[in-house]
Amino acid sequence: MPPTPAVDHLVVAATDLAHGVPALEEQLGVRLGPGGRHAGFGTHNALLALGGSTYLELIAVDPDAPAPDRPRWFGLDEPAVRARLADGPRLLHWVARPGVLPPGPDDHGERLRLSRDALSWTLTVPADGALPGGGSGLVPSLITWDGPHPTSGMPDAGVRLERLVLATPDAHALRRRLAGLGLSGCVTVADGPPLLRAELRTPDGPVVLES
């Protein structure tokens, strides 16, 4: 049976984890859990369960990793993205589980089979490292997991994703695109300037993360 289409995880980025982790923990009022290193992309992360099989990834360039032989994912090498992160962690992107990965290639990117520790997955990654869909972060990267989902091993800190809002001047086109992936019921698409907004419920009350 194909997986139920869903928001798989939020991608929050920071210039580095040493500063990004405590900054995001202060904002959310909870501790983040350990993640791991992504050898092929020169990045590492920290993780937070958001209920069910959805989580938050705080990702940054790994200063101890050699430079990758391809651009880092999620636009982390781009000066414009680095400038957005200068004031602290920012919601950069979202990753979705469609029912099935559509046949490629397309602007979601190459289908890469990846693994870390006991986890293995297939993720769409544009060859130039940019965020798909023109760099706004509104068009999701697409993922399928080959085995256990990472949330199965994460502690529950009591944070939940209440709503993910995607604002765009062409809301109709984005709704149509997400409908083709079976993702219409997973997010709210609104008219407006490009913006990614995650509304979270934490033990201390509501918190909003924005791009």
Secondary structure, 3 states (H helix, E strand, C coil): CCCCCEEEEEEEECCCHHHHHHHHHHHHCCCCEEEEEECCCCEEEEEEECCCCCEEEEEEECCCCCCCCCCCHHHCCCHHHHHHCCCCCEEEEEEEECCCCCCCCCCCCEEEEEEECCEEEEEEECCCCCCCCCCCCCCCEEEEECCCCHHHHCCCCCCEEEEEEEEECCHHHHHHHHHHCCCHHHCEEEECCCEEEEEEEECCEEEEEEC
